[in-house]
Amino acid sequence: MEVFAEYLNRIDNPKHRTRMEEILSWVTKKFPNIMPAIKWNQPMFTDHGTFIIGFSVSKNRMAVSPELEGIIHFSDEIVQAGYKHTKYLVLFPWDNPVDFSLLEKMIEFNIWDKADCSTFWRK
């Protein structure tokens, strides 16, 4: 989690910082084989040099990026969980509980789907 310390310290709202720390810590423990990193000033996780999932914060929500394929694959589940999404982001309002099972599925999907990917982003 040291890789995320500076990023977390820049989150002004203590509740948002705690929530983000909880999620990043959960990913680190649940998926010890993916690598934590800061790229483009955002926390993310990679596997064999390819992007798996990324996170960002704003005033009203945390955004999770499983890439376009992850959004398409889980679109119905995202909506059923009560979240909105854009083309590239799943929007997790700060006031709502985090659906960790959905987050787990998105990460597992990307690890599996990108097992043979040799680029950072899908082509």
C-alpha positions, -999 to +999 in steps of 0.1 A: +000+000+000+030+023+002+027+029-035-006+046-028+003+066+003+010+099-015-021+097-035-043+089-005-028+118+015-040+142-013-076+132-008-090+161+013-122+145+025-113+120+053-143+098+046-134+095+009-097+088+018-108+061+042-131+045+016-104+046-011-079+031+013-103+004+022-109-005-015-073-004-025-063-025+005-091-050-003-078-053-039-043-058-028-053-086-003-078-103-026-055-102-057-019-105-044-006-113-078-016-081-095+007-051-091-004-018-076+008+013-094+002+050-098-001+060-135-015+092-148-018+103-111-044+075-105-042+043-085-044+012-106-035-025-108-017-043-136-009-079-144+021-088-166+023-052-177-013-049-188-040-027-172-065-046-150-084-019-131-080+018-121-096+041-096-102+079-093-120+102-069-142+132-073-163+152-050-195+130-054-181+096-063-153+072-068-149+060-104-137+026-113-123+018-147-124-018-159-119-007-196-147-006-221-149-044-224-155-046-186-182-021-188-199-039-217-195-073-200-210-062-167-234-034-178-265-052-166-249-061-132-236-025-128-271-011-132-287-038-110-262-029-083-276+006-084-245+022-101-243+044-132-216+040-158-202+059-187-184+043-216-152+037-195-162+043-158-184+027-132-195+055-108-196+045-071-213+073-050-195+079-017-227+075+003-236+040-011-220+007+000-194-008-023-205-039-041-173-059-036-186-089-054-191-069-085-157-053-082-142-088-077-159-101-109-146-071-129-111-077-118-113-115-124-127-109-158-099-086-168-072-110-154-088-138-174-096-118-206-062-102-207-041-133-199-025-132-233-026-095-238+009-080-245-001-043-244-011-021-216-046-013-230-067-037-251-063-030-288 
